[in-house]
């Protein structure tokens, strides 16, 4: 169990956003936090604290320069996602990303597109690819959400599908969309189920807000999953001490 940091970029700024509100057309996006620091500030912090495998996510257009700046500040230490496809993936690896993160490119029109999946694997290699399986719950099951979580695909997260996709990637990144950015606690059933299914490194994100949540996450995941914390951290305007979280995680290893 490791702490995976994050840098979310929206309109060229580091922000923490309630993810579901990105998909509410005509309605205001709910921003939990807008930083006065740029992406390199956070990348340097994560590099200083030897936090590997965090992700930079570009939420829409206008974020490329900030994203690349973070990658160059911490080469090999960060993954990048948001608008990644076979034609631009190698560029971001060349700029210092350890992995590229894909969702919408391989889930087209609500379905898994095997041609695109094979195309990006051929371009960057399995070992440089993270598949984002961020999901929403529907009738007691989880389905991948794509296109900034606007579209719920027909691809169900289950043991069979997880095992199938593990052939094509190095890691999974899974946001629990229903609780992401809301500091309402982790989605417990998803965490415990993922721990039963996955055999490759998998990072869960969504709802963590306290050390009690971290303890619960450790128990439910049996230490098999990593975790991202965003809005709850004091470096993103929350109350949970980033330094204390880093210390807590270091003591687990």
C-alpha positions in Angstrom: 0.0 0.0 0.0 1.5 3.2 -1.2 0.4 6.9 -1.4 0.2 8.0 -5.0 0.0 11.8 -5.3 -1.9 13.7 -7.9 -1.8 16.9 -9.9 -5.1 17.8 -11.5 -4.9 20.5 -14.2 -7.9 22.5 -15.4 -7.6 25.6 -17.6 -3.9 25.6 -16.9 -4.1 25.7 -13.1 -3.7 23.1 -10.4 -7.2 22.4 -9.0 -9.2 20.0 -7.1 -12.6 19.5 -8.7 -15.7 17.4 -7.8 -15.2 15.1 -10.8 -18.8 14.5 -11.6 -19.4 18.2 -12.2 -17.2 18.2 -15.2 -20.0 16.4 -17.0 -22.8 18.8 -16.0 -23.2 20.8 -19.2 -24.5 24.3 -18.6 -23.9 24.0 -14.9 -21.1 25.4 -12.8 -18.0 23.1 -12.2 -17.5 22.7 -8.5 -14.0 23.6 -7.6 -12.8 22.5 -4.1 -9.5 24.3 -4.5 -7.5 26.4 -7.0 -3.8 26.6 -6.2 -1.7 29.7 -6.4 1.3 27.4 -7.2 2.0 25.9 -10.5 2.5 22.2 -11.4 6.3 22.3 -10.9 5.8 23.2 -7.2 3.9 20.0 -6.6 6.1 17.9 -8.8 9.2 19.1 -6.9 7.5 18.3 -3.6 6.7 14.8 -4.6 10.2 14.3 -5.9 11.6 15.6 -2.6 9.5 13.1 -0.7 10.3 10.2 -3.1 6.7 9.6 -4.0 6.7 7.6 -7.2 3.8 6.8 -9.6 1.6 9.8 -9.0 -0.5 11.1 -11.8 -0.9 14.3 -13.7 -4.3 14.5 -15.2 -5.2 17.1 -17.9 -8.9 17.9 -17.5 -9.7 19.4 -20.9 -7.7 21.6 -23.2 -5.2 24.3 -22.1 -3.1 22.1 -19.8 -0.4 20.7 -22.0 2.4 23.2 -21.0 1.7 22.8 -17.3 1.6 19.1 -17.6 4.9 18.9 -19.5 6.5 21.3 -16.9 5.6 18.9 -14.1 7.0 15.9 -16.0 10.3 17.7 -16.7 10.5 18.6 -13.0 10.2 15.0 -11.9 11.3 12.8 -14.8 10.3 9.2 -14.3 8.3 9.9 -11.2 4.9 10.9 -12.7 2.3 9.3 -15.0 0.1 11.5 -17.3 -3.5 11.2 -18.4 -6.2 13.2 -20.1 -6.5 13.2 -23.9 -3.8 10.6 -24.4 -3.9 8.5 -27.6 -1.6 6.5 -29.8 -0.4 9.6 -31.7 0.7 11.7 -28.7 1.6 9.1 -26.1 5.2 8.7 -27.0 5.7 12.5 -26.8 4.7 12.6 -23.1 7.0 9.6 -22.4 9.8 11.6 -24.0 9.0 14.6 -21.8 9.6 12.4 -18.7 6.3 10.5 -17.9 6.9 7.0 -16.6 3.5 5.9 -18.0 0.6 7.2 -20.0 -2.9 6.8 -18.7 -5.8 6.1 -21.1 -9.5 5.8 -20.8 -11.6 7.5 -23.5 -9.3 6.5 -26.3 -9.8 2.8 -25.7 -13.5 3.1 -24.6 -15.2 4.6 -27.7 -19.0 5.0 -28.0 -19.5 3.2 -24.7 -17.6 0.1 -25.6 -14.0 -1.3 -25.4 -12.2 -0.6 -28.7 -9.7 -3.3 -29.1 -8.2 -1.7 -32.2 -7.2 1.4 -30.2 -6.0 -0.6 -27.2 -3.7 -2.7 -29.4 -2.6 0.5 -31.3 -1.4 2.3 -28.1 0.2 -0.9 -26.7 2.1 -1.2 -30.0 3.2 2.5 -29.7 4.3 2.7 -26.1 4.5 -0.9 -24.8 2.5 -2.7 -22.1 5.0 -1.6 -19.5 4.4 2.1 -20.1 0.6 1.9 -20.1 -1.9 2.5 -17.3 -5.6 1.8 -18.0 -8.0 4.1 -16.2 -11.0 2.2 -15.2 -12.8 5.0 -13.3 -16.3 3.8 -12.6 -19.8 4.5 -11.4 -22.1 2.1 -9.6 -25.2 0.9 -11.3 -27.6 -1.6 -9.9 -24.9 -3.0 -7.6 -22.3 -3.3 -10.4 -19.5 -1.0 -11.6 -19.2 0.3 -15.1 -16.3 2.3 -16.6 -17.1 6.0 -17.0 -15.4 7.9 -19.9 -15.2 11.3 -21.6 -14.6 13.2 -18.4 -17.1 10.8 -16.8 -19.9 12.0 -19.0 -20.6 8.6 -20.5 -21.2 5.3 -18.7 -19.9 2.5 -20.9 -21.2 -1.0 -21.1 -17.8 -2.3 -19.8 -18.4 -3.8 -16.4 -15.7 -4.1 -13.8 -15.6 -7.7 -12.9 -13.0 -10.4 -12.3 -13.1 -11.6 -15.9 -12.7 -8.2 -17.5 -10.0 -7.1 -15.1 -8.0 -10.3 -15.8 -8.4 -9.7 -19.6 -7.1 -6.1 -19.5 -4.2 -7.0 -17.3 -2.6 -8.6 -20.4 -2.3 -5.1 -22.0 -1.1 -2.8 -19.2 1.3 -2.3 -16.4 -1.2 -0.7 -13.9 -4.8 0.3 -13.3 -6.0 3.7 -12.0 -9.5 3.6 -10.7 -11.5 6.6 -9.5 -14.7 5.9 -7.6 -16.7 8.6 -9.5 -19.6 8.6 -7.1 -17.4 9.8 -4.2 -14.4 11.4 -6.0 -13.8 14.9 -4.7 -16.5 14.8 -2.1 -14.5 13.8 1.0 -17.4 11.5 2.0 -15.3 8.4 2.7 -14.0 5.7 0.4 -16.3 3.4 -1.6 -15.8 0.4 0.6 -17.4 -2.3 -1.5 -15.4 -1.3 -4.5 -12.1 -1.3 -2.6 -12.7 -4.8 -1.1 -13.8 -6.2 -4.4 -10.9 -4.8 -6.3 -8.5 -6.3 -3.8 -9.9 -9.7 -4.7 -9.6 -9.2 -8.4 -6.4 -7.4 -9.3 -2.9 -8.8 -9.5 -1.1 -5.8 -11.0 -0.4 -2.5 -9.3 -3.7 -0.7 -8.9 -4.4 2.8 -7.5 -7.7 3.7 -6.0 -8.9 7.3 -5.8 -12.1 8.8 -4.3 -13.4 10.0 -1.0 -10.4 9.5 1.4 -10.5 12.3 4.0 -8.8 11.0 7.3 -6.4 8.6 8.8 -9.4 6.5 9.8 -10.2 6.2 6.1 -6.6 5.2 5.5 -6.8 2.5 8.2 -10.1 1.3 6.8 -8.6 1.2 3.2 -5.6 -0.8 4.4 -7.9 -3.3 6.1 -10.4 -3.6 3.2 -7.6 -3.8 0.5 -5.4 -6.0 2.6 -2.5 -3.8 1.5 -2.9 -4.8 -2.1 -4.0 -1.4 -3.5 -2.4 2.0 -3.5 -4.4 5.1 -2.8 -4.6 8.7 -4.0 -5.8 11.5 -1.7 -6.6 14.9 -3.2 -9.0 17.5 -1.9 -8.6 16.4 1.7 -4.9 17.3 1.9 -3.8 20.6 3.3 -1.6 21.2 0.2 -4.9 21.3 -1.7 -6.9 23.3 0.8 -8.1 20.4 3.0 -7.4 19.6 6.7 -5.4 16.4 6.4 -1.7 16.9 6.8 0.2 16.0 3.6 3.4 15.6 5.7 1.7 13.3 8.2 0.2 11.2 5.4 3.7 10.7 3.8 5.1 9.8 7.2 2.2 7.3 7.9 2.7 5.6 4.5 6.5 5.4 5.0 6.0 3.6 8.2 3.9 1.0 6.4 6.9 0.0 4.2 
